[in-house]
Amino acid sequence: MRPSKRTEILDAALRVIEAGGVTAVTFESVAEAAGMTKGGLLYHFPTREALLHALHEHLAGQWEASLVEAAGSSAEQATEAERLGAYARVATQSATRAELLLMLETANEPDMHATWNTVLTRWTPPLPEKGDLSQAQLRQVIARLAADGLWLHESFTTVPLATVVRAQITAAITDLAVQATDTESVTR
């Protein structure tokens, strides 16, 4: 099935970001990368802000689809262990430069992160707001932060981990996440 023109534009915008960063995203650069006119691009995205917001939605949608695939079901149908295990497996995959740059560029813009936060809320237990964590809650937080840390490490390093080492680390993080939710019922 052929991707929609909107998806082609978003993929072109991601290529622009990969090559030149978020500041390189202009109507002209994205139109050229998508092989269309600026007017055609404006038909789908009337402002640069709308294009950037759509990029976040596009990537968050891809992330959600990966989580569903890893869990074997939707967040609503998965158990807490399946959700956190899926998050650990998916989050330990390397991010693209475009994903990182978009996340960094909009770190202080809640509207841009709302889509990401919605997905994150569905798939992970909330980070603690106070102390006195149970051992299971502590393991959940450690697993989540370890998965996020591996994602960042692999994204920023010039010397990636060997595939077998990365797989071992991913398995250990996933096991920790699943053990944490299986060991003790954690209230939300």
Disulfide bonds with the S-S distance in Angstrom:
none
